[in-house]
Amino acid sequence: MGAKGRGSANATAAVAAMVVLLVLVQCGVTSAATTYTVGGTGGWTFNVVGWPKGKRFRAGDTLVFKYNSAFHNLVPVNKAAYDSCSAPASSKVLQSGNDQVKLRKGTSYFICSFPGHCQGGMKIAVTAT
């Protein structure tokens, strides 16, 4: 009789282990990084300032900025530069037309530094948790 009890305990432990494994796998699936194309099908262009609204970004997600590099660029900036639409001289200017930026936790700011573009709504602030 004692052997039957141990087998039952082993079966219970096996089922518990499977449940834990399934939960871990599910968590891995739901926390996978997401890739977003900024501006959707229109890409990185004027009036994208509201594009992040309603989206939930996480650290590790990737933003893809698609644009015509003859007419636009992408400059990651701080809040002051974002608010003033003025990229500091030391800013790194991205201009491939297909730039990818991995988000870190916190708020990231991006502008186009071509004259008048940022003022025309070609800027976004994205907060990742």
All heavy atoms as an XYZ file, in Angstrom:
934
protein
N       0.806     -1.189      0.000
C       0.000      0.000      0.000
C       0.847      1.250      0.000
O       0.477      2.226     -0.592
C      -0.888     -0.005      1.235
C      -2.086     -0.867      1.014
S      -3.331      0.008      1.501
C      -4.724     -0.091      1.664
N       1.992      1.196      0.679
C       2.869      2.351      0.764
C       3.349      2.779     -0.606
O       3.495      3.955     -0.876
N       3.611      1.839     -1.525
C       4.099      2.187     -2.854
C       3.056      2.963     -3.641
O       3.374      3.872     -4.382
C       4.503      0.920     -3.616
N       1.782      2.623     -3.463
C       0.718      3.320     -4.174
C       0.668      4.784     -3.750
O       0.503      5.676     -4.564
C      -0.623      2.629     -3.907
C      -1.748      3.209     -4.703
C      -3.015      2.431     -4.475
C      -4.121      2.983     -5.362
N      -5.374      2.316     -5.113
N       0.852      5.070     -2.498
C       0.843      6.442     -1.992
C       1.991      7.249     -2.564
O       1.837      8.398     -2.929
N       3.175      6.652     -2.646
C       4.316      7.371     -3.204
C       4.113      7.658     -4.680
O       4.467      8.717     -5.175
C       5.604      6.575     -3.007
C       6.171      6.715     -1.616
C       7.496      6.041     -1.582
N       7.256      4.602     -1.738
C       7.758      3.665     -0.983
N       8.585      3.983     -0.029
N       7.474      2.421     -1.166
N       3.535      6.748     -5.413
C       3.266      6.959     -6.833
C       2.293      8.107     -7.032
O       2.439      8.924     -7.928
N       1.318      8.174     -6.166
C       0.342      9.262     -6.238
C       1.015     10.602     -5.964
O       0.736     11.596     -6.621
C      -0.777      9.008     -5.226
O      -1.704     10.053     -5.254
N       1.939     10.609     -5.008
C       2.674     11.840     -4.697
C       3.562     12.237     -5.871
O       3.673     13.413     -6.206
C       3.506     11.653     -3.428
N       4.187     11.232     -6.508
C       5.027     11.516     -7.672
C       4.198     12.057     -8.833
O       4.620     12.973     -9.540
C       5.784     10.261     -8.108
C       6.912      9.919     -7.152
O       7.361     10.758     -6.377
N       7.348      8.663     -7.191
N       3.017     11.515     -9.030
C       2.138     11.993    -10.103
C       1.703     13.431     -9.824
O       1.662     14.267    -10.727
C       0.923     11.080    -10.238
N       1.386     13.717     -8.573
C       0.988     15.074     -8.196
C       2.140     16.050     -8.428
O       1.940     17.151     -8.947
C       0.534     15.120     -6.725
O      -0.552     14.217     -6.569
C       0.101     16.516     -6.310
N       3.340     15.647     -8.061
C       4.516     16.499     -8.264
C       4.760     16.725     -9.754
O       5.107     17.835    -10.177
C       5.742     15.880     -7.608
N       4.563     15.695    -10.554
C       4.765     15.817    -11.994
C       3.744     16.788    -12.602
O       4.085     17.630    -13.437
C       4.674     14.446    -12.666
N       2.498     16.676    -12.171
C       1.461     17.578    -12.665
C       1.776     19.016    -12.242
O       1.664     19.956    -13.042
C       0.060     17.138    -12.158
C      -0.974     18.218    -12.430
C      -0.347     15.830    -12.811
N       2.196     19.195    -10.998
C       2.541     20.535    -10.509
C       3.703     21.108    -11.315
O       3.694     22.298    -11.690
C       2.891     20.493     -9.028
N       4.686     20.294    -11.616
C       5.835     20.748    -12.396
C       5.398     21.158    -13.808
O       5.865     22.167    -14.341
C       6.900     19.656    -12.466
N       4.482     20.401    -14.395
C       3.980     20.736    -15.726
C       3.209     22.058    -15.706
O       3.352     22.878    -16.621
C       3.080     19.614    -16.264
C       3.840     18.366    -16.663
S       5.012     18.668    -17.995
C       3.908     18.942    -19.344
N       2.424     22.276    -14.672
C       1.671     23.522    -14.551
C       2.632     24.697    -14.451
O       2.473     25.719    -15.120
C       0.699     23.478    -13.348
C       0.133     24.855    -13.046
C      -0.416     22.473    -13.609
N       3.665     24.567    -13.623
C       4.659     25.631    -13.474
C       5.355     25.880    -14.806
O       5.537     27.031    -15.218
C       5.684     25.289    -12.365
C       6.863     26.236    -12.392
C       5.007     25.291    -10.998
N       5.714     24.844    -15.500
C       6.370     24.979    -16.800
C       5.467     25.698    -17.805
O       5.914     26.601    -18.519
C       6.774     23.605    -17.339
C       7.489     23.584    -18.694
C       8.786     24.369    -18.613
C       7.752     22.170    -19.132
N       4.201     25.322    -17.850
C       3.268     25.981    -18.763
C       3.100     27.453    -18.423
O       3.024     28.299    -19.315
C       1.912     25.274    -18.732
C       1.878     23.906    -19.415
C       0.543     23.216    -19.165
C       2.156     24.023    -20.892
N       3.054     27.783    -17.143
C       2.943     29.184    -16.732
C       4.180     29.962    -17.170
O       4.080     31.073    -17.695
C       2.719     29.304    -15.201
C       2.896     30.729    -14.729
C       1.340     28.775    -14.828
N       5.357     29.378    -16.976
C       6.595     30.043    -17.388
C       6.644     30.248    -18.893
O       7.051     31.310    -19.367
C       7.812     29.252    -16.912
C       8.050     29.248    -15.406
C       9.197     28.298    -15.053
C       8.337     30.643    -14.894
N       6.221     29.268    -19.654
C       6.205     29.392    -21.107
C       5.226     30.488    -21.519
O       5.531     31.327    -22.367
C       5.836     28.039    -21.776
C       5.503     28.227    -23.248
C       6.967     27.050    -21.601
N       4.053     30.508    -20.911
C       3.061     31.533    -21.230
C       3.597     32.920    -20.908
O       3.411     33.858    -21.669
C       1.755     31.283    -20.464
C       0.665     32.271    -20.798
C       0.255     32.255    -22.260
O       0.291     31.232    -22.916
N      -0.124     33.405    -22.781
N       4.257     33.068    -19.784
C       4.835     34.363    -19.422
C       5.871     34.791    -20.451
O       5.947     35.962    -20.805
C       5.474     34.316    -18.032
S       4.258     34.248    -16.708
N       6.647     33.865    -20.927
C       7.648     34.175    -21.937
C       7.012     34.639    -23.232
O       7.496     35.544    -23.884
N       5.881     34.069    -23.591
C       5.197     34.437    -24.819
C       4.604     35.830    -24.693
O       4.707     36.644    -25.584
C       4.096     33.397    -25.160
C       3.203     33.900    -26.277
C       4.723     32.074    -25.533
N       3.996     36.128    -23.549
C       3.330     37.415    -23.406
C       4.305     38.549    -23.140
O       3.956     39.701    -23.318
C       2.278     37.385    -22.285
O       2.919     37.020    -21.060
C       1.175     36.395    -22.594
N       5.511     38.255    -22.726
C       6.453     39.331    -22.450
C       7.501     39.496    -23.551
O       8.472     40.205    -23.380
C       7.141     39.098    -21.100
O       7.945     37.946    -21.155
N       7.284     38.819    -24.676
C       8.224     38.944    -25.790
C       8.204     40.383    -26.310
O       7.190     41.058    -26.294
C       7.852     37.970    -26.903
N       9.332     40.833    -26.751
C       9.444     42.201    -27.276
C       8.613     42.342    -28.554
O       8.455     41.408    -29.327
C      10.899     42.535    -27.554
N       8.093     43.534    -28.740
C       7.271     43.851    -29.901
C       8.001     44.856    -30.772
O       8.709     45.719    -30.267
C       5.922     44.447    -29.439
O       5.272     43.506    -28.581
C       5.017     44.751    -30.610
N       7.814     44.747    -32.076
C       8.373     45.710    -33.020
C       7.241     46.567    -33.555
O       6.222     46.047    -34.010
C       9.089     44.989    -34.179
O      10.166     44.216    -33.635
C       9.643     45.978    -35.185
N       7.412     47.883    -33.443
C       6.416     48.843    -33.905
C       6.992     49.670    -35.045
O       8.116     50.147    -34.945
C       6.036     49.822    -32.787
C       5.338     49.198    -31.608
C       6.073     48.740    -30.515
C       3.959     49.094    -31.571
C       5.434     48.188    -29.415
C       3.312     48.546    -30.475
C       4.051     48.097    -29.404
O       3.420     47.556    -28.314
N       6.220     49.881    -36.101
C       6.599     50.811    -37.144
C       5.964     52.148    -36.794
O       4.734     52.278    -36.764
C       6.117     50.337    -38.525
O       6.733     49.074    -38.801
C       6.493     51.340    -39.612
N       6.800     53.122    -36.482
C       6.321     54.436    -36.068
C       5.506     55.073    -37.186
O       5.944     55.118    -38.336
C       7.507     55.346    -35.664
C       7.030     56.763    -35.360
C       8.239     54.748    -34.472
N       4.302     55.518    -36.838
C       3.426     56.133    -37.815
C       2.604     55.141    -38.617
O       1.849     55.541    -39.504
N       2.772     53.849    -38.323
C       2.033     52.826    -39.068
C       2.454     52.797    -40.521
O       3.632     52.988    -40.843
N       1.491     52.628    -41.410
C       1.826     52.513    -42.838
C       2.361     53.819    -43.413
O       3.077     53.804    -44.404
C       0.598     52.067    -43.661
O      -0.469     52.988    -43.427
C       0.154     50.666    -43.269
N       2.024     54.950    -42.786
C       2.528     56.240    -43.267
C       3.975     56.490    -42.902
O       4.639     57.330    -43.499
N       4.476     55.766    -41.902
C       5.868     55.898    -41.492
C       6.140     57.165    -40.683
O       5.236     57.834    -40.185
N       7.416     57.473    -40.533
C       7.908     58.622    -39.773
C       7.742     59.858    -40.646
O       8.494     60.077    -41.590
C       9.363     58.368    -39.408
C      10.128     59.442    -38.707
C      11.302     59.996    -39.133
C       9.843     60.054    -37.443
N      11.750     60.914    -38.226
C      10.875     60.981    -37.170
C       8.812     59.928    -36.517
C      10.912     61.754    -36.021
C       8.849     60.695    -35.366
C       9.893     61.594    -35.132
N       6.722     60.654    -40.349
C       6.400     61.825    -41.156
C       5.698     62.872    -40.295
O       5.631     62.723    -39.074
C       5.557     61.430    -42.386
O       5.459     62.539    -43.274
C       4.176     60.934    -42.002
N       5.135     63.879    -40.909
C       4.452     64.939    -40.171
C       3.230     64.398    -39.417
O       2.617     63.416    -39.836
C       4.011     66.053    -41.121
C       5.171     66.771    -41.758
C       5.542     66.503    -43.057
C       5.905     67.706    -41.032
C       6.627     67.156    -43.642
C       6.979     68.373    -41.610
C       7.344     68.089    -42.912
N       2.911     65.062    -38.314
C       1.724     64.748    -37.507
C       1.718     63.347    -36.900
O       0.657     62.762    -36.718
C       0.441     64.982    -38.316
C       0.314     66.418    -38.748
O       0.494     67.332    -37.953
N       0.041     66.623    -40.026
N       2.893     62.810    -36.562
C       2.947     61.511    -35.873
C       3.000     61.684    -34.352
O       3.047     60.703    -33.630
C       4.141     60.642    -36.339
C       3.995     60.233    -37.784
C       5.462     61.314    -36.072
N       2.988     62.915    -33.892
C       3.133     63.190    -32.465
C       2.136     62.388    -31.620
O       2.455     61.967    -30.515
C       3.057     64.713    -32.178
C       1.668     65.263    -32.442
C       3.517     65.033    -30.771
N       0.944     62.112    -32.121
C      -0.056     61.355    -31.365
C      -0.006     59.852    -31.571
O      -0.757     59.107    -30.953
N       0.886     59.377    -32.428
C       0.954     57.949    -32.756
C       1.109     57.046    -31.527
O       0.468     55.988    -31.470
C       2.073     57.702    -33.785
C       2.300     56.250    -34.046
C       1.589     55.445    -34.883
C       3.289     55.422    -33.424
N       2.080     54.165    -34.823
C       3.118     54.124    -33.934
C       4.281     55.642    -32.482
C       3.912     53.059    -33.536
C       5.079     54.589    -32.084
C       4.897     53.309    -32.617
N       1.906     57.383    -30.522
C       2.070     56.467    -29.380
C       0.814     56.304    -28.511
O       0.719     55.336    -27.766
C       3.188     57.116    -28.550
C       3.896     58.016    -29.491
C       2.841     58.499    -30.436
N      -0.134     57.213    -28.616
C      -1.317     57.197    -27.754
C      -2.063     55.864    -27.856
O      -2.347     55.378    -28.948
C      -2.249     58.350    -28.108
C      -3.394     58.502    -27.140
C      -4.220     59.726    -27.435
C      -5.315     59.845    -26.387
N      -6.087     61.057    -26.548
N      -2.352     55.291    -26.698
C      -3.096     54.040    -26.637
C      -2.257     52.786    -26.798
O      -2.768     51.681    -26.694
N      -0.972     52.942    -27.035
C      -0.085     51.783    -27.172
C       0.661     51.568    -25.858
O       0.983     52.507    -25.157
C       0.906     51.998    -28.316
C       0.239     52.088    -29.671
C       1.238     52.442    -30.755
C       0.581     52.531    -32.098
N      -0.406     53.598    -32.205
N       0.950     50.311    -25.554
C       1.681     49.979    -24.337
C       3.071     49.487    -24.734
O       3.216     48.409    -25.323
C       0.938     48.917    -23.543
C       1.600     48.605    -22.243
C       0.805     47.594    -21.452
N       1.582     47.245    -20.287
C       1.086     47.110    -19.092
N      -0.201     47.275    -18.911
N       1.853     46.785    -18.088
N       4.070     50.284    -24.423
C       5.442     49.946    -24.787
C       6.171     49.370    -23.587
O       5.925     49.764    -22.451
C       6.184     51.198    -25.281
C       5.547     51.820    -26.482
C       4.692     52.900    -26.354
C       5.791     51.320    -27.753
C       4.094     53.478    -27.464
C       5.196     51.885    -28.871
C       4.345     52.974    -28.721
N       7.078     48.464    -23.859
C       7.891     47.838    -22.810
C       9.369     47.978    -23.175
O       9.717     48.035    -24.350
C       7.542     46.362    -22.665
C       6.105     46.127    -22.218
C       5.883     44.657    -21.934
N       4.530     44.390    -21.520
C       4.110     44.466    -20.264
N       4.938     44.811    -19.309
N       2.862     44.200    -19.956
N      10.190     48.022    -22.149
C      11.636     48.024    -22.375
C      11.973     46.785    -23.212
O      11.471     45.692    -22.940
C      12.383     48.007    -21.049
N      12.776     46.969    -24.240
C      13.136     45.877    -25.133
C      12.357     45.899    -26.440
O      12.757     45.263    -27.417
N      11.216     46.608    -26.474
C      10.483     46.760    -27.730
C      11.345     47.556    -28.715
O      12.198     48.339    -28.309
C       9.165     47.505    -27.515
C       8.104     46.652    -26.826
O       8.304     45.443    -26.648
O       7.057     47.234    -26.456
N      11.085     47.363    -29.994
C      11.832     48.073    -31.031
C      10.910     48.995    -31.812
O       9.824     48.589    -32.220
C      12.494     47.069    -31.998
O      13.402     46.241    -31.259
C      13.249     47.782    -33.103
N      11.362     50.224    -31.991
C      10.666     51.171    -32.853
C      11.395     51.211    -34.182
O      12.622     51.357    -34.222
C      10.662     52.574    -32.241
C       9.976     52.749    -30.898
C      10.037     54.212    -30.465
C       8.545     52.258    -30.935
N      10.655     51.091    -35.273
C      11.230     51.177    -36.613
C      10.724     52.483    -37.220
O       9.521     52.725    -37.300
C      10.819     49.982    -37.493
C      11.401     50.127    -38.896
C      11.260     48.672    -36.857
N      11.652     53.318    -37.631
C      11.340     54.609    -38.234
C      11.618     54.503    -39.725
O      12.770     54.429    -40.134
C      12.199     55.714    -37.618
C      11.929     55.974    -36.163
C      12.479     55.175    -35.178
C      11.121     57.041    -35.776
C      12.237     55.425    -33.838
C      10.874     57.301    -34.443
C      11.426     56.494    -33.465
N      10.560     54.487    -40.545
C      10.702     54.395    -42.001
C      10.375     55.749    -42.601
O       9.310     56.309    -42.334
C       9.778     53.322    -42.553
C      10.146     51.922    -42.092
C       9.297     50.876    -42.756
C       9.774     49.503    -42.298
N       9.257     48.436    -43.109
N      11.290     56.263    -43.425
C      11.108     57.588    -44.010
C      12.054     57.765    -45.189
O      12.998     56.992    -45.375
C      11.377     58.678    -42.956
C      12.752     58.582    -42.322
C      13.829     59.296    -42.836
C      12.987     57.746    -41.232
C      15.092     59.195    -42.283
C      14.243     57.637    -40.666
C      15.290     58.370    -41.193
O      16.550     58.254    -40.632
N      11.800     58.800    -45.975
C      12.670     59.150    -47.095
C      13.811     59.997    -46.522
O      13.593     61.130    -46.088
C      11.879     59.927    -48.147
C      12.720     60.247    -49.358
O      13.927     60.453    -49.280
N      12.060     60.316    -50.509
N      15.010     59.465    -46.541
C      16.155     60.147    -45.919
C      16.595     61.409    -46.669
O      17.401     62.176    -46.159
C      17.329     59.182    -45.765
O      17.744     58.689    -47.022
N      16.055     61.638    -47.833
C      16.359     62.891    -48.541
C      15.585     64.058    -47.930
O      15.973     65.213    -48.093
C      16.021     62.759    -50.024
N      14.504     63.730    -47.212
C      13.637     64.778    -46.681
C      13.501     64.794    -45.162
O      12.961     65.743    -44.602
C      12.235     64.651    -47.295
C      12.242     64.729    -48.782
C      12.019     63.597    -49.548
C      12.496     65.929    -49.433
C      12.030     63.666    -50.929
C      12.516     66.006    -50.812
C      12.283     64.868    -51.564
N      13.918     63.707    -44.489
C      13.750     63.595    -43.039
C      14.968     62.925    -42.408
O      15.802     62.340    -43.095
C      12.514     62.759    -42.695
C      11.246     63.252    -43.299
N      10.691     64.460    -42.991
C      10.412     62.675    -44.207
C       9.562     64.624    -43.661
N       9.382     63.552    -44.427
N      15.020     63.002    -41.087
C      16.010     62.258    -40.313
C      15.380     61.894    -38.983
O      14.194     62.160    -38.753
C      17.320     63.038    -40.139
C      17.143     64.330    -39.363
O      16.194     64.520    -38.608
N      18.062     65.251    -39.554
N      16.158     61.296    -38.107
C      15.680     60.898    -36.786
C      16.751     61.259    -35.778
O      17.910     60.882    -35.947
C      15.412     59.394    -36.747
C      15.037     58.834    -35.383
C      13.677     59.353    -34.934
C      15.051     57.321    -35.406
N      16.348     61.994    -34.745
C      17.298     62.396    -33.719
C      16.726     62.042    -32.344
O      15.714     62.620    -31.932
C      17.606     63.910    -33.774
C      18.707     64.259    -32.788
C      17.994     64.330    -35.182
N      17.351     61.077    -31.644
C      16.959     60.833    -30.256
C      17.438     62.020    -29.411
O      18.591     62.444    -29.533
C      17.719     59.558    -29.878
C      18.152     58.944    -31.177
C      18.333     60.103    -32.115
N      16.537     62.577    -28.605
C      16.860     63.774    -27.828
C      16.348     63.636    -26.401
O      15.632     62.691    -26.066
C      16.252     65.051    -28.471
C      16.877     65.335    -29.833
C      14.738     64.938    -28.597
N      16.692     64.617    -25.565
C      16.147     64.659    -24.206
C      14.849     65.468    -24.224
O      14.451     66.013    -25.246
C      17.175     65.233    -23.220
C      17.589     66.645    -23.572
O      16.866     67.403    -24.219
N      18.789     67.020    -23.145
N      14.191     65.546    -23.063
C      12.893     66.227    -22.988
C      12.988     67.706    -23.369
O      12.115     68.218    -24.081
C      12.285     66.084    -21.600
C      10.895     66.723    -21.502
C      10.214     66.404    -20.211
C       8.830     66.988    -20.056
N       8.241     67.734    -21.103
N      14.034     68.379    -22.916
C      14.184     69.810    -23.232
C      14.291     70.028    -24.737
O      13.650     70.925    -25.298
C      15.396     70.387    -22.514
N      15.076     69.198    -25.414
C      15.224     69.321    -26.868
C      13.921     68.953    -27.581
O      13.563     69.569    -28.583
C      16.372     68.441    -27.355
N      13.220     67.978    -27.042
C      11.919     67.588    -27.597
C      10.935     68.753    -27.491
O      10.278     69.111    -28.465
C      11.396     66.368    -26.835
C      10.017     65.919    -27.227
C       9.823     65.074    -28.314
C       8.897     66.320    -26.498
C       8.557     64.656    -28.671
C       7.625     65.898    -26.847
C       7.461     65.059    -27.930
O       6.196     64.657    -28.282
N      10.860     69.342    -26.292
C       9.921     70.442    -26.061
C      10.233     71.662    -26.916
O       9.336     72.336    -27.409
C       9.904     70.835    -24.579
C       9.246     69.783    -23.700
O       8.495     68.923    -24.222
O       9.488     69.812    -22.476
N      11.527     71.919    -27.121
C      11.925     73.110    -27.886
C      12.096     72.838    -29.384
O      12.333     73.762    -30.156
C      13.238     73.676    -27.332
O      14.306     72.779    -27.584
N      11.981     71.563    -29.766
C      12.216     71.167    -31.169
C      13.586     71.639    -31.649
O      13.736     72.159    -32.763
C      11.108     71.701    -32.080
S       9.588     70.733    -32.017
N      14.578     71.451    -30.813
C      15.934     71.888    -31.148
C      16.933     70.819    -30.727
O      17.138     70.603    -29.541
C      16.229     73.203    -30.432
O      17.534     73.610    -30.710
N      17.544     70.163    -31.688
C      18.523     69.116    -31.394
C      19.864     69.743    -31.038
O      20.375     70.580    -31.794
C      18.687     68.188    -32.586
N      20.438     69.355    -29.906
C      21.778     69.856    -29.559
C      22.794     69.469    -30.643
O      22.635     68.446    -31.324
C      22.094     69.142    -28.246
C      20.765     68.752    -27.680
C      19.890     68.485    -28.871
N      23.819     70.280    -30.798
C      24.851     70.035    -31.823
C      25.505     68.664    -31.661
O      25.933     68.058    -32.641
C      25.901     71.132    -31.777
N      25.563     68.171    -30.435
C      26.219     66.887    -30.178
C      25.291     65.684    -30.404
O      25.709     64.548    -30.200
C      26.736     66.862    -28.742
O      25.637     66.985    -27.837
N      24.069     65.916    -30.837
C      23.097     64.829    -31.025
C      23.524     63.876    -32.128
O      24.090     64.280    -33.137
C      21.728     65.397    -31.385
O      21.213     66.182    -30.351
N      23.199     62.605    -31.915
C      23.434     61.595    -32.940
C      22.268     61.650    -33.913
O      21.113     61.470    -33.530
C      23.539     60.204    -32.318
C      23.763     59.111    -33.334
C      23.888     57.752    -32.678
C      24.130     56.694    -33.735
N      24.218     55.351    -33.145
N      22.553     61.923    -35.163
C      21.517     62.033    -36.193
C      21.486     60.723    -36.988
O      22.485     60.314    -37.573
C      21.784     63.224    -37.137
C      20.721     63.299    -38.222
C      21.857     64.523    -36.345
N      20.328     60.081    -36.983
C      20.136     58.850    -37.748
C      19.487     59.239    -39.071
O      18.578     60.071    -39.101
C      19.253     57.879    -36.973
C      19.722     57.553    -35.547
C      18.706     56.701    -34.819
C      21.077     56.873    -35.573
N      19.951     58.625    -40.159
C      19.429     59.027    -41.461
C      19.405     57.912    -42.487
O      19.523     58.161    -43.684
C      20.213     60.241    -41.976
C      21.690     60.124    -41.872
C      22.388     61.471    -42.039
O      21.771     62.485    -42.312
N      23.695     61.465    -41.883
N      19.191     56.690    -42.011
C      19.163     55.563    -42.951
C      17.844     55.449    -43.696
O      17.774     54.823    -44.749
C      19.427     54.248    -42.205
O      18.273     53.852    -41.472
N      16.775     56.019    -43.123
C      15.454     55.854    -43.706
C      14.756     54.605    -43.208
O      13.585     54.366    -43.499
N      15.476     53.812    -42.423
C      14.918     52.582    -41.844
C      15.618     52.320    -40.511
O      16.219     51.268    -40.318
C      15.092     51.405    -42.797
C      14.318     50.180    -42.361
O      13.265     50.282    -41.752
N      14.854     49.007    -42.664
N      15.538     53.291    -39.622
C      16.258     53.210    -38.348
C      15.474     52.392    -37.332
O      14.250     52.505    -37.246
C      16.499     54.616    -37.790
C      17.264     55.479    -38.774
O      18.284     55.002    -39.294
O      16.828     56.609    -39.026
N      16.213     51.585    -36.560
C      15.594     50.778    -35.516
C      16.187     51.179    -34.178
O      17.402     51.242    -34.028
C      15.821     49.299    -35.781
C      15.165     48.842    -37.067
C      15.227     47.350    -37.255
O      15.448     46.601    -36.318
N      15.009     46.907    -38.480
N      15.298     51.425    -33.210
C      15.717     51.850    -31.875
C      15.070     50.932    -30.852
O      13.842     50.773    -30.854
C      15.308     53.311    -31.601
C      15.703     53.725    -30.201
C      15.908     54.245    -32.645
N      15.887     50.330    -29.995
C      15.370     49.482    -28.928
C      15.072     50.370    -27.724
O      15.925     51.149    -27.294
C      16.369     48.396    -28.551
C      15.802     47.382    -27.556
C      16.751     46.249    -27.288
C      16.612     45.257    -28.427
N      17.222     43.962    -28.125
N      13.871     50.251    -27.193
C      13.454     51.089    -26.069
C      14.038     50.614    -24.751
O      14.147     49.417    -24.503
C      11.925     51.104    -25.960
C      11.174     51.781    -27.090
C       9.672     51.594    -26.899
C      11.530     53.257    -27.155
N      14.377     51.585    -23.935
C      14.784     51.339    -22.547
C      13.638     51.778    -21.658
O      12.758     52.541    -22.085
C      16.033     52.149    -22.210
C      17.252     51.719    -22.985
C      18.447     52.522    -22.559
N      19.607     52.131    -23.339
C      20.719     52.813    -23.387
N      20.826     53.943    -22.732
N      21.733     52.387    -24.099
N      13.665     51.347    -20.423
C      12.630     51.743    -19.476
C      12.667     53.259    -19.280
O      13.735     53.850    -19.179
C      12.852     51.034    -18.132
C      11.714     51.228    -17.159
C      11.914     50.400    -15.908
C      10.714     50.557    -15.000
N      10.831     49.714    -13.813
N      11.501     53.879    -19.281
C      11.406     55.332    -19.141
C      10.887     55.950    -20.421
O      10.371     55.254    -21.301
N      11.022     57.252    -20.527
C      10.518     57.965    -21.702
C      11.659     58.289    -22.663
O      12.696     58.793    -22.245
C       9.798     59.266    -21.290
O       8.745     58.928    -20.374
C       9.195     59.965    -22.492
N      11.434     57.968    -23.913
C      12.386     58.262    -24.987
C      11.748     59.306    -25.898
O      10.553     59.245    -26.190
C      12.696     57.007    -25.801
O      13.283     56.013    -24.994
N      12.573     60.245    -26.355
C      12.096     61.347    -27.184
C      12.812     61.328    -28.529
O      14.018     61.118    -28.585
C      12.377     62.683    -26.493
C      11.737     62.805    -25.128
C      12.437     62.447    -23.979
C      10.439     63.278    -24.996
C      11.854     62.557    -22.724
C       9.850     63.404    -23.748
C      10.561     63.036    -22.615
O       9.972     63.148    -21.383
N      12.048     61.577    -29.592
C      12.599     61.573    -30.948
C      12.022     62.742    -31.736
O      10.834     63.039    -31.634
C      12.240     60.266    -31.667
C      12.654     59.032    -30.926
C      11.758     58.396    -30.076
C      13.927     58.513    -31.051
C      12.132     57.248    -29.377
C      14.314     57.377    -30.353
C      13.411     56.739    -29.513
N      12.878     63.363    -32.538
C      12.431     64.448    -33.409
C      13.083     64.303    -34.785
O      14.074     63.590    -34.936
C      12.769     65.854    -32.835
C      14.283     66.085    -32.811
C      12.156     66.053    -31.458
C      14.680     67.536    -32.470
N      12.511     64.993    -35.760
C      13.170     65.207    -37.045
C      13.774     66.596    -36.946
O      13.087     67.557    -36.582
C      12.179     65.143    -38.203
S      12.956     65.504    -39.808
N      15.062     66.723    -37.265
C      15.730     68.019    -37.098
C      15.742     68.874    -38.368
O      16.337     69.944    -38.370
C      17.159     67.826    -36.580
O      17.964     67.192    -37.550
N      15.081     68.431    -39.434
C      14.968     69.293    -40.615
C      14.136     70.518    -40.211
O      13.177     70.393    -39.450
C      14.284     68.558    -41.769
C      15.210     67.688    -42.590
C      16.011     66.723    -41.999
C      15.252     67.816    -43.957
C      16.848     65.923    -42.756
C      16.085     67.021    -44.730
C      16.889     66.075    -44.125
N      14.499     71.695    -40.701
C      13.798     72.927    -40.303
C      12.278     72.822    -40.470
O      11.782     72.470    -41.543
C      14.384     73.993    -41.227
C      15.746     73.469    -41.576
C      15.572     71.970    -41.659
N      11.564     73.109    -39.379
C      10.103     73.127    -39.372
C       9.423     71.777    -39.201
O       8.226     71.723    -38.938
N      10.157     70.684    -39.332
C       9.527     69.366    -39.278
C       9.038     69.018    -37.877
O       7.898     68.551    -37.718
C      10.470     68.293    -39.809
C      10.689     68.399    -41.284
N      11.089     67.336    -42.051
C      10.562     69.447    -42.139
C      11.200     67.711    -43.316
N      10.894     69.004    -43.380
N       9.865     69.223    -36.876
C       9.449     68.945    -35.501
C       8.238     69.806    -35.138
O       7.265     69.316    -34.559
C      10.614     69.196    -34.535
S      10.213     68.899    -32.796
N       8.296     71.065    -35.490
C       7.180     71.971    -35.213
C       5.910     71.515    -35.939
O       4.802     71.816    -35.498
C       7.526     73.404    -35.622
C       8.618     74.039    -34.800
C      10.040     73.693    -35.288
O      10.262     72.787    -36.090
N      11.016     74.410    -34.767
N       6.060     70.773    -37.031
C       4.946     70.246    -37.794
C       4.445     68.908    -37.256
O       3.686     68.217    -37.936
N       4.889     68.543    -36.065
C       4.419     67.316    -35.437
C       5.257     66.096    -35.721
O       4.851     64.973    -35.428
N       6.449     66.296    -36.263
C       7.320     65.159    -36.542
C       8.227     64.927    -35.338
O       9.427     65.167    -35.361
C       8.135     65.398    -37.810
C       8.651     64.113    -38.406
S       9.204     64.385    -40.096
C       9.870     62.772    -40.423
N       7.556     64.492    -34.261
C       8.243     64.178    -33.010
C       7.352     63.244    -32.216
O       6.126     63.274    -32.359
C       8.536     65.434    -32.215
C       7.323     66.197    -31.704
C       7.766     67.426    -30.929
C       6.646     68.102    -30.176
N       7.152     69.194    -29.336
N       7.979     62.360    -31.445
C       7.210     61.483    -30.558
C       7.934     61.330    -29.228
O       9.164     61.407    -29.157
C       6.928     60.090    -31.154
C       8.216     59.325    -31.460
C       6.019     60.168    -32.361
C       8.008     57.864    -31.778
N       7.141     61.105    -28.195
C       7.642     60.733    -26.872
C       7.014     59.382    -26.552
O       5.788     59.235    -26.629
C       7.243     61.787    -25.846
N       7.842     58.398    -26.231
C       7.373     57.032    -25.973
C       7.830     56.609    -24.593
O       9.035     56.677    -24.287
C       7.914     56.066    -27.044
C       7.530     54.642    -26.738
C       7.455     56.470    -28.429
N       6.890     56.174    -23.768
C       7.224     55.709    -22.421
C       7.118     54.192    -22.369
O       6.066     53.629    -22.671
C       6.298     56.349    -21.375
O       6.434     57.767    -21.462
C       6.673     55.898    -19.965
N       8.230     53.554    -21.978
C       8.280     52.099    -21.867
C       8.370     51.701    -20.396
O       9.093     52.330    -19.619
C       9.490     51.560    -22.628
N       7.626     50.670    -20.037
C       7.642     50.170    -18.660
C       8.545     48.980    -18.530
O       8.950     48.396    -19.490
C       6.223     49.768    -18.211
O       5.698     48.789    -19.117
C       5.296     50.970    -18.172
